[in-house]
């Protein structure tokens, strides 16, 4: 009699080998996903900082303060400080995100952080060097 197929012992051996491989490989895959999320988070933070600087400069030197043109997206500066939400930066086209074009998504937990407000302060040093202090409330925006 010519029977084709695997015996029960052969199938159990394959399942055991696959289980061992899964136990050895799974931690590396999880570690890789976590590194990827952390890198995406770091890139988003840098993009927010750069966008904040650009937003401040547009408020100060551009026409972004024109409420007739920009409505509720218009900005104002008081004491070298302005505040803006990430969603407004996205809607103005100043903040670029990958993937979703309507919302700013936290890469660590996939939550919408478009309503998160950042504060941008222009700092002029004694030698007239201009820097920007971008305050991103990470405890409220990214947790």
C-alpha positions, -999 to +999 in steps of 0.1 A: +000+000+000+014+034-010+003+060+015+014+096+010+016+121+039+033+127+072+031+105+103+019+120+136+055+119+149+068+138+119+041+165+123+049+168+160+086+172+153+078+200+128+056+218+153+083+216+180+110+229+156+087+258+145+079+266+182+116+267+190+123+290+160+094+313+170+107+315+206+141+325+193+130+349+167+100+367+184+120+388+208+141+402+180+110+410+159+094+428+189+127+447+196+128+458+159+093+471+160+100+490+192+131+505+177+112+516+146+085+533+168+112+551+188+129+563+156+096+575+142+089+593+175+123+610+174+118+621+137+083+635+146+098+655+175+124+670+152+098+678+126+077+695+152+106+716+163+115+727+128+079+734+120+076+755+152+105+776+141+091+781+106+057+789+121+071+816+143+091+831+114+060+832+093+040+849+121+067+874+126+078+881+090+051+866+068+014+872+064+004+844+087-010+870+112-036+882+087-069+869+101-088+879+069-067+855+050-061+827+075-091+830+099-086+809+130-053+796+117-038+831+120-012+837+147-001+864+171+031+869+190+032+883+225+065+887+245+084+868+218+061+838+224+033+821+204+013+790+208-001+767+181-016+732+179+000+705+159-032+702+139-030+739+128+006+733+118-005+704+097-035+724+082-012+752+073+012+728+055+041+737+078+042+703+095+046+673+073+037+639+085+039+605+068+008+585+064-023+602+077-027+637+061-056+648+084-041+641+118-009+640+137-004+605+151+018+595+180+040+567+166+043+551+200+006+544+206-012+555+174-032+581+192-043+614+175-022+643+190-035+670+166-050+690+195-016+691+214-004+727+218+032+737+216+047+770+227+074+787+206+096+813+222+122+834+203+154+839+223+178+867+213+212+863+229+237+891+237+255+885+204+222+888+185+221+851+178+185+840+175+173+806+188+139+792+194+127+774+225+100+749+215+081+736+244+064+703+236+044+690+266+054+654+262+036+642+293+003+655+279+009+650+242+028+618+239+015+596+268 
